[in-house]
Amino acid sequence: MGSQEVSNVDWQGKHVTVAGLGVSGVPAARALHERGALVTVVNDGDDERSRTQAAGLEALGITVRLGDGDTLPESTELVVTAPGWSPGKPLFQAAAEADVPVWGDVELAWRLRGQDGRQPAPWLAVTGTNGKTTTVRMLASILEAAGLRTAAVGNIGVSLLDAVLADEPYDVLAVELSSYQLHWAPSLRAHSGAVLNLAPDHLDWHGSMAGYASDKGRIYEGNTVACVYNAQDGATEDLVREADVEEGCRAIGFTLGTPGPSQLGVVDGILVDRAFVANRQKQAQELAEVGDVNPPAPHNIANALAAAALARAFGVEPSAVRDGLRAFRPDAHRIEHVADVAGVAYVDDSKATNTHAAEASLAAYEPIVWIAGGLAKGATFDELVGGAEKRLRGVVLMGADRALIREALARHAPEVPVVDLDRTDTGAMSAAVGEAARLARPGDTVLLAPACASMDMFANYNKRGEAFADAVRRLADESA
């Protein structure tokens, strides 16, 4: 199915099971119900939030089964799943045995786009282990600067389905896609797609690094204009080579170094384009200055180059790239400077929930007192610690799997002072910040880059970052 073709499904009377409530499940159930489908929602949880969501759907005539997400309802002809549900769940095994197809929320959005007779908005899609949300928001900012009606949607926390079915159509959508979403989206065919980087993550869900990479690579399938890859991460280029794309689709690289033909890169502090110019062999188009990127950390410049490549693939002028990057403001808890206290900078990168993200964060500062730990999700830390060892003034460890980091530090950075906090109470983060302040000297950076997920101690990485920022502000008040 080509990128602008529309899938026409007769939903009237079709028995559809929606797996999971939340950001994706509720809009999916409503959209299918409005089109005449007989919808049953199944959900693992039976908490207060789930019951509230269920009541709203039941008022429309939609059946909801709470506390039982494993049983396939009778007569089901299609399952539409929330992206995080593991392929190994009994519900999906039962669907496979009954020859019932399983779609994700992205697949449903793709199939429903344009069914109202309007020309569907092209998708500029972004995935990768780290940097997806920032890149998609940068891309949306650039597209807006070009005067286009757009939105940053998808895994960013904004329903893609709502955007596709919006009353006022969009010119183009900036779409963040997780590996989970791509796994369940076999028909997706983007205008252009980008894989920012690849590092081990969610291997428990995908089963292997090969499975994880394969799902990420689905973003390139059927691209019509550009497959954007990281020239400094060969695994992303390999995925482009393996992709089945439309005739004429180009491979476009981005690099923090000097770009070759068909690449975007950096020359003397300038972001330049040697891909979307008349003579790629001899010409380079200036797009923006490194100082236009906020913050100008190396991995964030890479994000900006990827966003610029997708925007240029859509025909955006260079001035809009510059203006969009200047207008962009990063989300909270992504390399966010909280305060300076007694000559020490305190930086919140709670979003660094895996080793790859933490590596990029650690590379942006020196010297560092590093606050790390949480749920490791099967990760190992030797490579991360070995690469950062010379930058570390000290380390404060907290969380369930902190011993894994402590052992890596003992092997690769035995001279670095380590504080091991064996506590998970609400005051643990304040204690961590206090210990970090004790280790730090003027000119240092205290960096929260946990390299781990947060759910052992916090509801999410946002709450962890807020706890860090609150502790830093209390420290600043005490030092005033």
Stockholm file with secondary structure:
# STOCKHOLM 1.0

chainA/1-480         MGSQEVSNVDWQGKHVTVAGLGVSGVPAARALHERGALVTVVNDGDDERSRTQAAGLEALGITVRLGDGDTLPESTELVVTAPGWSPGKPLFQAAAEADVPVWGDVELAWRLRGQDGRQPAPWLAVTGTNGKTTTVRMLASILEAAGLRTAAVGNIGVSLLDAVLADEPYDVLAVELSSYQLHWAPSLRAHSGAVLNLAPDHLDWHGSMAGYASDKGRIYEGNTVACVYNAQDGATEDLVREADVEEGCRAIGFTLGTPGPSQLGVVDGILVDRAFVANRQKQAQELAEVGDVNPPAPHNIANALAAAALARAFGVEPSAVRDGLRAFRPDAHRIEHVADVAGVAYVDDSKATNTHAAEASLAAYEPIVWIAGGLAKGATFDELVGGAEKRLRGVVLMGADRALIREALARHAPEVPVVDLDRTDTGAMSAAVGEAARLARPGDTVLLAPACASMDMFANYNKRGEAFADAVRRLADESA
#=GR chainA/1-480 SS CCTTCCCCCCCTTCEEEEECCHHHHHHHHHHHHHTTCEEEEEESCCSHHHHHHHHHHHTTTCEEEETCCSSCCTTCCEEEECTTSCTTSHHHHHHHHTTCCEEEHHHHHHHHTTTTSSCCCCEEEEECSSCHHHHHHHHHHHHHHTTCCCCEEETTTBCHHHHHTCSSCCSCEEEECCHHHHHTCTTCCCSEEEECCCCCCSHHHHSSHHHHHHHHHGGGTTCSSEEEEETTCHHHHHHHHHCCCCTTCEEEEECSSCCCTTEEEEETTEEEESSSSSCTTTCCEEEEEGGGSSSCCHHHHHHHHHHHHHHHHTTCCHHHHHHHHHHCCCCTTSSEEEEEETTEEEEECTTCCSHHHHHHHHTTCSSEEEEECSBCTTCCCHHHHHHHGGGEEEEEECSTTHHHHHHHHHHHCTTSCEEECCCCSTTHHHHHHHHHHHHCCTTCEEEECCSSBSTTTSSSHHHHHHHHHHHHHHHHHHHC
#=GC SS_cons         CCTTCCCCCCCTTCEEEEECCHHHHHHHHHHHHHTTCEEEEEESCCSHHHHHHHHHHHTTTCEEEETCCSSCCTTCCEEEECTTSCTTSHHHHHHHHTTCCEEEHHHHHHHHTTTTSSCCCCEEEEECSSCHHHHHHHHHHHHHHTTCCCCEEETTTBCHHHHHTCSSCCSCEEEECCHHHHHTCTTCCCSEEEECCCCCCSHHHHSSHHHHHHHHHGGGTTCSSEEEEETTCHHHHHHHHHCCCCTTCEEEEECSSCCCTTEEEEETTEEEESSSSSCTTTCCEEEEEGGGSSSCCHHHHHHHHHHHHHHHHTTCCHHHHHHHHHHCCCCTTSSEEEEEETTEEEEECTTCCSHHHHHHHHTTCSSEEEEECSBCTTCCCHHHHHHHGGGEEEEEECSTTHHHHHHHHHHHCTTSCEEECCCCSTTHHHHHHHHHHHHCCTTCEEEECCSSBSTTTSSSHHHHHHHHHHHHHHHHHHHC
//
